[in-house]
Amino acid sequence: MILNELNGGSCKTYLIADEGRGHAVLVDPLYAHVDRYIAVLAYHRLELDLVIDTHTHADHLSGCPQLRSLIGPRFAMQKWAPSPAVDLHLDDGEEVPVGDLSVRVLHTPGHTPDGMSLLVEGNVLTGDTLFIGGSGRTDFAGGDAGAQFDAVTRKLFTLPDDTVVRPGHDYRGNSTSTIGLEKQTNPRLANRTRQDYIELMNNLQLSPPQNIQEVLQPNQSALGSGEISFPDWSELKKVQEIGVEDLQEMLASEDRPLLVDVREPAEYSGELGHLAGSTLIPLRELMNRLSEIEEHKARPVVTVCRAGMRSATAAAILGRSGFGNVSNLAGGLLGWNEAGLPVER
């Protein structure tokens, strides 16, 4: 097995490969280093089967879509990932073959809803869930400190103590740790209750990453900054969210909202289906098609997508365009389906 970190900095990309069989996956590749990764693959004579993001990144542009476009691997993320560019959605417990190796998926949300860790041959790639002597922040949209504590203590910390921890970031010059060492010494987690951890994480008062909107929104929407004018951080924070049960009640009332589904056409007719009576306007086309829904400015509007991320962007765009009563469906069609509510296909 080859298991190498390729960037040599605080932001980690991992190559996992069965050298004998010549098959490989790349985990959390950076857009800025795509040429480097292709050169490494060529040097080792490896075929890239899959590119994986452990979560939707807020600090760098993902290199997965570019690698898929250039050399053809499928792009995989956890099933709660919002990006329409993803080919393969992975869930907890799934096994991903890499030649004769097997990579097991652990859903470890908290930093983001789609966070996952990858277990291979006594190593666990923890993404932004567990760091060496720390953990990923939980103050982004969809972050949940309690869920992160559960993911770490109930999944990662139940692995054998000698499991090697390989995080998605390290800012102190470390490369690896072990599960046993993190259980004993990690200052955010050792000897803390769940409530202790929630209070700690909810009061960190961290500054957002530089250029977060220029990174996060393209990663979650698969759109470039030239294709759409993304709302800024302050606009997104004003977006009102609605849960699936409240929306179900609204749809049965006289004050039925206009449903605007901002996914791509293939998603609209795909496995998750769509809400009856919804209007499909892909996010990339929204600004140019506002006239189609202009007459509904005074009516309640609910934006919908796969996981509630692209639709939050759409809700902010509609809000700044004069729509006065806009809500975003929290959890999107994934949440709606998980609640067992009806869809059309």
Phi, psi and chi 1 to 4 in degrees:
 res  aa     phi    psi   chi1   chi2   chi3   chi4
   1 MET       -  137.2  178.8 -178.7   72.7      -
   2 ILE  -101.6  129.2  -64.2  173.7      -      -
   3 LEU  -139.6   95.5  177.8   49.3      -      -
   4 ASN  -123.0  145.4  -67.5  -22.7      -      -
   5 GLU   -92.4  130.6 -163.2  -78.0  -57.2      -
   6 LEU  -102.3  -14.2  -57.8 -176.6      -      -
   7 ASN   -92.9  -32.3  -61.1  -24.7      -      -
   8 GLY    70.2   24.1      -      -      -      -
   9 GLY  -138.7 -160.6      -      -      -      -
  10 SER   -74.8  -21.7   61.7      -      -      -
  11 CYS  -103.1  119.3 -164.6      -      -      -
  12 LYS  -101.3  135.6  -49.9  -66.9 -172.5 -178.0
  13 THR  -123.5  133.3  -65.1      -      -      -
  14 TYR  -115.9  137.2  -66.5   97.4      -      -
  15 LEU  -101.9  122.1  169.8   68.4      -      -
  16 ILE  -114.0  126.2  -55.9  171.2      -      -
  17 ALA  -148.1  146.4      -      -      -      -
  18 ASP   -93.6   98.8  179.4  -21.8      -      -
  19 GLU   -63.8  -37.8 -170.1  171.0   20.2      -
  20 GLY   -64.7  -40.6      -      -      -      -
  21 ARG   -85.9  -18.5  -66.8  -76.2 -174.1  177.4
  22 GLY    79.5   26.0      -      -      -      -
  23 HIS  -115.9  146.3  -69.4  -86.5      -      -
  24 ALA  -147.7  158.4      -      -      -      -
  25 VAL  -129.2  152.1  -59.6      -      -      -
  26 LEU  -113.3  135.1  -81.0  172.3      -      -
  27 VAL  -115.0  124.0  179.2      -      -      -
  28 ASP    59.4   49.8  -68.3  -26.6      -      -
  29 PRO   -70.7  146.6   27.7  -35.2      -      -
  30 LEU   -94.2  139.5  -81.0   62.9      -      -
  31 TYR   -56.6  -38.0  178.1   85.5      -      -
  32 ALA   -67.4  -18.2      -      -      -      -
  33 HIS  -116.3   19.3  -65.0  -25.2      -      -
  34 VAL   -57.0  -42.7  162.8      -      -      -
  35 ASP   -60.2  -39.4  -70.2  -11.9      -      -
  36 ARG   -62.3  -43.1  175.8 -171.7  -59.7  178.0
  37 TYR   -65.2  -40.7  -53.4  141.2      -      -
  38 ILE   -63.2  -38.1  -67.4  174.5      -      -
  39 ALA   -66.0  -40.8      -      -      -      -
  40 VAL   -63.1  -43.5  169.1      -      -      -
  41 LEU   -61.2  -42.5  -67.8  164.2      -      -
  42 ALA   -65.2  -40.7      -      -      -      -
  43 TYR   -60.5  -42.6  176.0   80.4      -      -
  44 HIS   -88.1   -0.4  -70.8  -73.7      -      -
  45 ARG    56.3   51.5  -62.2 -178.7  179.6  179.2
  46 LEU  -109.4  142.6  -64.1  170.8      -      -
  47 GLU   -95.1  125.9  179.6  179.4  -12.3      -
  48 LEU   -85.8  108.6 -172.8   60.6      -      -
  49 ASP   -82.9  -33.4  -64.3  -25.2      -      -
  50 LEU  -153.3  144.1 -157.7   64.5      -      -
  51 VAL  -117.2  137.0  -73.8      -      -      -
  52 ILE  -129.5  131.9  -57.8  174.2      -      -
  53 ASP  -104.4  129.4  -87.1  -23.4      -      -
  54 THR   -73.5  -12.9   57.3      -      -      -
  55 HIS  -173.5  172.8   61.7  -74.0      -      -
  56 THR   -78.7  113.6  -59.5      -      -      -
  57 HIS   -78.2  143.3  -61.9  -73.9      -      -
  58 ALA  -113.9   -1.9      -      -      -      -
  59 ASP  -118.8   -6.0   57.6  -14.6      -      -
  60 HIS  -157.7  152.0   67.3  -96.3      -      -
  61 LEU   -71.0  133.3  -74.6  173.2      -      -
  62 SER   -68.2  140.5  169.7      -      -      -
  63 GLY   -91.4   -1.5      -      -      -      -
  64 CYS   -62.0  -49.7  -71.3      -      -      -
  65 PRO   -61.0  -37.1  -26.1   36.9      -      -
  66 GLN   -67.4  -43.0 -179.7   76.1  -11.6      -
  67 LEU   -64.3  -39.8  -75.7  161.4      -      -
  68 ARG   -60.6  -42.9 -177.8 -176.2   64.5  169.4
  69 SER   -66.9  -37.5  174.5      -      -      -
  70 LEU   -81.7  -43.5  -69.8  172.4      -      -
  71 ILE  -128.9    3.8   55.2  177.4      -      -
  72 GLY    89.6    6.5      -      -      -      -
  73 PRO   -70.5  156.6   30.7  -37.8      -      -
  74 ARG   -74.1  155.0  -69.9 -169.7  -61.7  169.2
  75 PHE  -108.5  121.7  175.3   15.6      -      -
  76 ALA  -120.1  142.2      -      -      -      -
  77 MET  -146.6  171.4  -68.1 -173.3   73.0      -
  78 GLN   -64.8  157.6 -154.7  -83.7  -27.3      -
  79 LYS   -65.8  -21.5   78.3  170.0 -174.1  178.6
  80 TRP   -84.6    4.0  -79.0   91.6      -      -
  81 ALA   -64.4  136.6      -      -      -      -
  82 PRO   -84.4  -19.4   29.1  -34.9      -      -
  83 SER   -67.1  133.2  172.8      -      -      -
  84 PRO   -76.4   -5.1   28.7  -35.2      -      -
  85 ALA   -79.8  -12.1      -      -      -      -
  86 VAL   -71.3  131.9  174.5      -      -      -
  87 ASP   -91.6  -32.7  -57.3  -58.2      -      -
  88 LEU  -133.0  118.0  177.0   63.1      -      -
  89 HIS   -97.6  124.6  -70.3  102.6      -      -
  90 LEU  -103.6  146.9  -57.1  170.8      -      -
  91 ASP  -125.9  167.9 -152.4   -7.6      -      -
  92 ASP   -55.6  130.2 -170.1   60.8      -      -
  93 GLY    90.2  -10.2      -      -      -      -
  94 GLU   -67.3  150.3  -75.1 -164.5   47.9      -
  95 GLU  -110.7  129.0  -58.9  -80.9  -14.1      -
  96 VAL  -108.5  116.9  177.8      -      -      -
  97 PRO   -76.6  138.9   27.5  -32.6      -      -
  98 VAL  -132.2   92.1 -175.0      -      -      -
  99 GLY    60.5 -125.3      -      -      -      -
 100 ASP   -91.1    0.3  -72.6  -22.9      -      -
 101 LEU   -85.8  162.1  -57.9  172.6      -      -
 102 SER  -134.6  129.4 -176.7      -      -      -
 103 VAL  -108.2  122.0  178.3      -      -      -
 104 ARG   -98.7  135.2 -178.8  153.0   62.0   94.5
 105 VAL   -90.1  130.8  174.9      -      -      -
 106 LEU  -119.2  118.4  -56.5  174.8      -      -
 107 HIS   -74.7  115.9 -175.3 -154.3      -      -
 108 THR  -128.8   72.9   50.8      -      -      -
 109 PRO   -75.2  172.2   30.6  -36.1      -      -
 110 GLY   137.6  -56.4      -      -      -      -
 111 HIS   -64.3  -46.2  174.9   65.3      -      -
 112 THR  -141.2  159.6   59.7      -      -      -
 113 PRO   -63.3  -26.6  -23.6   34.6      -      -
 114 ASP   -97.8   16.5   60.9  -13.9      -      -
 115 GLY   -65.9  139.6      -      -      -      -
 116 MET  -145.5  157.2   64.6  178.9  176.7      -
 117 SER  -116.6  157.3  -59.7      -      -      -
 118 LEU  -125.9  123.5  -57.8  172.6      -      -
 119 LEU  -104.7  123.6 -175.8   63.8      -      -
 120 VAL  -147.5  120.7   56.3      -      -      -
 121 GLU    49.0   50.5  -61.1  -74.3  -48.7      -
 122 GLY    78.9   10.0      -      -      -      -
 123 ASN  -121.7  145.0  -64.1  -95.5      -      -
 124 VAL  -127.6  120.5   61.3      -      -      -
 125 LEU   -88.1  111.8  -78.7   58.5      -      -
 126 THR   -97.5    5.0   54.0      -      -      -
 127 GLY    54.1 -133.6      -      -      -      -
 128 ASP  -104.3   23.1  -80.3   18.1      -      -
 129 THR   -84.7  -57.3  -60.0      -      -      -
 130 LEU  -122.6  124.8  177.2   66.6      -      -
 131 PHE  -104.4  171.1  -64.6  155.4      -      -
 132 ILE   -76.1  108.4  -62.2  172.2      -      -
 133 GLY    74.7   22.7      -      -      -      -
 134 GLY  -170.0 -164.0      -      -      -      -
 135 SER  -157.9  162.2   57.9      -      -      -
 136 GLY   -71.2  144.2      -      -      -      -
 137 ARG   -61.3  154.8   62.9 -166.8  -65.7  169.1
 138 THR  -125.7   21.4   58.3      -      -      -
 139 ASP  -101.2    6.6   57.3  -22.2      -      -
 140 PHE   -80.5  167.0  -64.6  151.5      -      -
 141 ALA   -56.3  128.7      -      -      -      -
 142 GLY    86.6   -4.7      -      -      -      -
 143 GLY   -70.8  152.4      -      -      -      -
 144 ASP  -155.0  105.2 -173.9  -34.0      -      -
 145 ALA   -63.0  -38.7      -      -      -      -
 146 GLY   -63.2  -43.0      -      -      -      -
 147 ALA   -64.1  -36.2      -      -      -      -
 148 GLN   -67.7  -43.1 -172.8  174.2   66.3      -
 149 PHE   -58.8  -44.0 -176.7   84.5      -      -
 150 ASP   -62.9  -42.4  -66.0  -18.2      -      -
 151 ALA   -62.6  -42.2      -      -      -      -
 152 VAL   -70.7  -49.7  172.2      -      -      -
 153 THR   -77.1  -31.8   58.5      -      -      -
 154 ARG   -94.9  -17.2  -62.0  178.0 -174.5  176.7
 155 LYS  -118.6  -62.4  -70.5 -173.7  179.3  175.8
 156 LEU   -65.8  -43.6  -62.8  179.8      -      -
 157 PHE   -77.7   -1.4  -79.2    0.9      -      -
 158 THR   -93.7   -4.3   62.8      -      -      -
 159 LEU   -72.5  159.8  -62.3  172.9      -      -
 160 PRO   -54.7  144.1  -26.8   35.4      -      -
 161 ASP   -59.2  -27.9  -78.7   -6.6      -      -
 162 ASP   -87.5    5.8   61.3   -5.8      -      -
 163 THR   -61.9  128.8  -55.8      -      -      -
 164 VAL   -80.3  127.2  178.2      -      -      -
 165 VAL   -93.4  124.7  174.1      -      -      -
 166 ARG  -125.0  100.7  -61.7  177.9 -177.2  -90.5
 167 PRO   -81.9  167.2   32.3  -36.3      -      -
 168 GLY   -76.8  -21.0      -      -      -      -
 169 HIS  -143.5  152.1  -66.5  -79.6      -      -
 170 ASP  -152.9  129.8 -174.7   84.5      -      -
 171 TYR  -109.5    9.0  -54.8   98.3      -      -
 172 ARG  -120.8    9.3  -56.8 -179.0 -176.9   93.0
 173 GLY    86.5    9.5      -      -      -      -
 174 ASN   -85.1  156.5  -59.3  -53.2      -      -
 175 SER  -118.6  -41.0   55.9      -      -      -
 176 THR  -142.2  161.6   62.9      -      -      -
 177 SER  -142.4 -163.9  179.9      -      -      -
 178 THR  -133.7  159.3   64.9      -      -      -
 179 ILE   -59.2  -43.6  -72.3  -64.4      -      -
 180 GLY   -60.5  -42.0      -      -      -      -
 181 LEU   -66.8  -41.3 -169.4   59.7      -      -
 182 GLU   -66.5  -38.4  -67.3  -52.6  -52.4      -
 183 LYS   -60.2  -36.8  -76.1 -163.8  -68.8 -170.6
 184 GLN   -84.1  -34.2  -65.7  172.5    9.1      -
 185 THR  -122.9  -11.3   65.1      -      -      -
 186 ASN   -63.5  115.9 -169.5  -55.9      -      -
 187 PRO   -66.7  -20.9   23.0  -33.1      -      -
 188 ARG   -82.2  -21.1  -71.6 -165.1  179.3  170.8
 189 LEU  -120.5  -34.2  -68.4  149.0      -      -
 190 ALA   -62.9  127.7      -      -      -      -
 191 ASN    62.9   24.8  -59.0  -45.8      -      -
 192 ARG  -110.0  143.1  -69.6 -171.0 -172.3  -88.2
 193 THR   -80.9  169.5   66.1      -      -      -
 194 ARG   -58.8  -44.1 -170.7  177.0 -167.3  -88.8
 195 GLN   -66.6  -37.9 -170.5   56.6   41.5      -
 196 ASP   -55.6  -46.3  -70.2  -20.6      -      -
 197 TYR   -65.9  -43.7 -173.8   77.2      -      -
 198 ILE   -59.3  -46.2  -68.4  171.1      -      -
 199 GLU   -63.5  -40.9  -69.3  176.6    5.0      -
 200 LEU   -61.0  -51.9  170.8   69.6      -      -
 201 MET   -68.2  -32.6  -62.1  -56.4  -70.4      -
 202 ASN   -77.5   -5.4  -71.9  -10.2      -      -
 203 ASN  -124.7   24.2  -70.6  -77.3      -      -
 204 LEU   -74.1  -30.4  -70.3  178.5      -      -
 205 GLN    53.6   49.9  -62.1 -177.9  -23.6      -
 206 LEU   -81.7  147.6  -60.3  172.5      -      -
 207 SER   -74.4  147.7  -60.6      -      -      -
 208 PRO   -68.1  152.4   22.4  -31.3      -      -
 209 PRO   -57.2  149.1  -21.8   32.1      -      -
 210 GLN   -61.1  136.1 -171.2  175.4   12.4      -
 211 ASN    59.5   35.4  -58.4  -38.9      -      -
 212 ILE   -58.2  -41.8 -179.6  173.0      -      -
 213 GLN   -70.4  -33.0  -68.9  -51.8   98.2      -
 214 GLU   -69.0  -16.5  -69.2   85.6  -13.2      -
 215 VAL  -105.7  -54.0  170.2      -      -      -
 216 LEU   -61.8  -47.4  178.7   59.9      -      -
 217 GLN   -69.7  -39.7  -64.9 -161.8   67.7      -
 218 PRO   -61.3  -39.2  -28.1   36.9      -      -
 219 ASN   -64.3  -35.9  -78.0  -14.6      -      -
 220 GLN   -88.8  -15.1   68.3 -171.2   22.3      -
 221 SER  -113.6  -13.1   67.8      -      -      -
 222 ALA    63.0   24.2      -      -      -      -
 223 LEU  -111.7  143.6  -60.6  177.1      -      -
 224 GLY   -84.4  162.0      -      -      -      -
 225 SER   -64.5  -21.1   57.0      -      -      -
 226 GLY   -80.4  -14.2      -      -      -      -
 227 GLU   -88.1  -20.9  -64.9  179.7   80.4      -
 228 ILE  -156.3  148.0 -175.6  173.0      -      -
 229 SER   -90.0   98.7  175.9      -      -      -
 230 PHE   -69.8  142.8  -72.3  112.7      -      -
 231 PRO   -67.3  156.2   23.3  -31.2      -      -
 232 ASP   -87.6  177.1   61.1   29.9      -      -
 233 TRP   -57.0  -42.9 -167.6 -112.0      -      -
 234 SER   -66.6  -36.3   61.8      -      -      -
 235 GLU   -66.2  -40.9  -71.2  176.4  -61.7      -
 236 LEU   -66.4  -34.5  -75.2  169.4      -      -
 237 LYS   -67.7  -18.9  -74.8 -165.4  168.8 -175.6
 238 LYS   -86.2   -8.7  -65.1  176.0 -175.2  175.7
 239 VAL   -66.2  128.9  169.8      -      -      -
 240 GLN   -86.3  134.8  174.8  178.9  -57.2      -
 241 GLU  -108.0  151.6  -62.2 -146.6  -35.2      -
 242 ILE  -129.7  136.7 -175.1  171.1      -      -
 243 GLY   -81.8  166.5      -      -      -      -
 244 VAL   -64.5  -38.0  -66.9      -      -      -
 245 GLU   -68.8  -39.7  -67.4  179.6   -2.8      -
 246 ASP   -66.5  -38.3  -71.4  -23.2      -      -
 247 LEU   -66.4  -40.2  178.3   56.5      -      -
 248 GLN   -57.3  -41.2 -175.2 -175.5   29.9      -
 249 GLU   -65.8  -42.0  -71.6 -177.9   10.8      -
 250 MET   -62.0  -39.1  -75.9 -173.6   69.4      -
 251 LEU   -67.8  -23.3  -67.3  176.2      -      -
 252 ALA   -92.1   -1.5      -      -      -      -
 253 SER   -97.1  174.0   71.1      -      -      -
 254 GLU   -72.0  -25.2  -65.3 -178.3   -1.7      -
 255 ASP   -93.1   52.6 -165.1   23.5      -      -
 256 ARG   -64.4  131.7 -179.6 -177.3  170.9   89.0
 257 PRO   -80.3  161.5   31.1  -36.0      -      -
 258 LEU   -79.3  126.8  173.2   70.4      -      -
 259 LEU   -99.0  121.2  -58.7  173.3      -      -
 260 VAL  -114.7  109.8  179.7      -      -      -
 261 ASP   -92.6  120.5 -168.7  -43.8      -      -
 262 VAL  -106.7   19.0  -62.1      -      -      -
 263 ARG   -77.7  179.1  -64.8  174.0  -61.9  162.3
 264 GLU   -80.9  156.3  -64.3  -61.9  -51.0      -
 265 PRO   -54.7  -39.3  -29.4   36.6      -      -
 266 ALA   -64.7  -32.7      -      -      -      -
 267 GLU   -70.9  -39.7  -65.4  177.1  -83.0      -
 268 TYR   -58.3  -36.3 -171.0   76.6      -      -
 269 SER  -103.1   12.2   56.9      -      -      -
 270 GLY   -90.6 -155.9      -      -      -      -
 271 GLU   -63.8  -31.4   60.5  176.6   -6.3      -
 272 LEU   -82.4  -14.4  -66.2  178.6      -      -
 273 GLY    68.6 -161.4      -      -      -      -
 274 HIS  -148.0  163.5   55.9  -93.4      -      -
 275 LEU   -77.4  137.8  -60.6 -176.6      -      -
 276 ALA   -57.4  133.3      -      -      -      -
 277 GLY    80.9    4.2      -      -      -      -
 278 SER   -77.2  152.3   57.8      -      -      -
 279 THR  -102.8  124.9  -61.6      -      -      -
 280 LEU   -87.4  115.9  174.5   64.2      -      -
 281 ILE  -136.8   97.1  -54.9 -179.7      -      -
 282 PRO   -52.9  145.0  -28.1   37.1      -      -
 283 LEU   -53.0  -40.0 -179.2   58.7      -      -
 284 ARG   -62.6  -21.2   69.6  177.4   69.5 -118.2
 285 GLU  -104.1   -2.4  -59.3  172.5    8.2      -
 286 LEU   -60.3  -48.8 -176.5   59.4      -      -
 287 MET   -60.8  -36.2  -74.7  -60.2  -62.0      -
 288 ASN   -82.2   -7.8  -66.6  -31.6      -      -
 289 ARG  -120.4   17.3  -65.8  176.8   58.5 -176.3
 290 LEU   -59.6  -30.8  -72.7  176.8      -      -
 291 SER   -61.0  -24.5   60.6      -      -      -
 292 GLU   -69.6  -23.0  -62.6  177.7   24.8      -
 293 ILE  -122.3   11.9   55.8  174.5      -      -
 294 GLU   -56.1  -36.5 -168.7   84.8   16.3      -
 295 GLU   -67.6  -10.6   63.8 -174.7  -74.2      -
 296 HIS  -101.7   17.6  -58.9  -70.9      -      -
 297 LYS   -59.6  -32.1  -84.2 -169.9  172.0 -179.0
 298 ALA   -89.8   -3.8      -      -      -      -
 299 ARG   -95.2  151.8  179.5 -179.7  170.5 -171.8
 300 PRO   -60.4  135.1  -21.4   32.2      -      -
 301 VAL  -125.4  136.3  177.4      -      -      -
 302 VAL  -123.4  125.0  176.4      -      -      -
 303 THR   -93.1  146.1   54.6      -      -      -
 304 VAL  -137.8  140.9 -178.9      -      -      -
 305 CYS  -149.2 -159.5   70.6      -      -      -
 306 ARG   -67.0  -53.5  175.1 -178.2  174.0   83.1
 307 ALA  -126.1    5.0      -      -      -      -
 308 GLY    93.0    8.3      -      -      -      -
 309 MET   -95.2  -55.2  -61.3  -61.5 -176.1      -
 310 ARG   -61.0  -35.8  -80.8  174.4  -77.7  165.8
 311 SER   -70.7  -26.1   50.3      -      -      -
 312 ALA   -65.8  -41.3      -      -      -      -
 313 THR   -60.5  -44.1  -63.8      -      -      -
 314 ALA   -63.0  -41.2      -      -      -      -
 315 ALA   -62.2  -39.6      -      -      -      -
 316 ALA   -66.6  -39.3      -      -      -      -
 317 ILE   -63.8  -43.8  -70.3  172.2      -      -
 318 LEU   -65.3  -38.9  -69.1  176.8      -      -
 319 GLY   -60.8  -42.3      -      -      -      -
 320 ARG   -78.8   -8.0   74.0 -176.4 -177.8 -164.6
 321 SER   -98.8   10.3  -60.0      -      -      -
 322 GLY   101.6    1.8      -      -      -      -
 323 PHE   -81.7  120.1  -71.2   77.8      -      -
 324 GLY   -91.7  -11.9      -      -      -      -
 325 ASN  -138.5   75.5 -173.2    2.5      -      -
 326 VAL  -114.4  133.6 -176.0      -      -      -
 327 SER  -127.1  154.3  -60.8      -      -      -
 328 ASN  -107.8  133.5  172.6   47.7      -      -
 329 LEU   -73.5  107.5  177.7   59.3      -      -
 330 ALA   -63.7  129.5      -      -      -      -
 331 GLY    82.9  -10.4      -      -      -      -
 332 GLY    56.6 -155.5      -      -      -      -
 333 LEU   -67.4  -23.8  -95.0  -63.3      -      -
 334 LEU   -62.9  -49.0  -82.9  169.4      -      -
 335 GLY   -63.8  -39.5      -      -      -      -
 336 TRP   -61.7  -45.2 -173.7  -91.2      -      -
 337 ASN   -66.5  -40.3  -84.8  -94.6      -      -
 338 GLU   -63.8  -28.4  -71.9 -148.6  -18.1      -
 339 ALA   -79.7   -2.6      -      -      -      -
 340 GLY    74.8   24.1      -      -      -      -
 341 LEU   -88.3  156.4  -62.5  173.1      -      -
 342 PRO   -74.4  145.7   25.6  -34.1      -      -
 343 VAL  -134.4  164.1  -64.1      -      -      -
 344 GLU  -107.9  149.7  -66.8 -175.3  -13.7      -
 345 ARG  -131.4      -  -70.0 -176.9  170.7   84.0
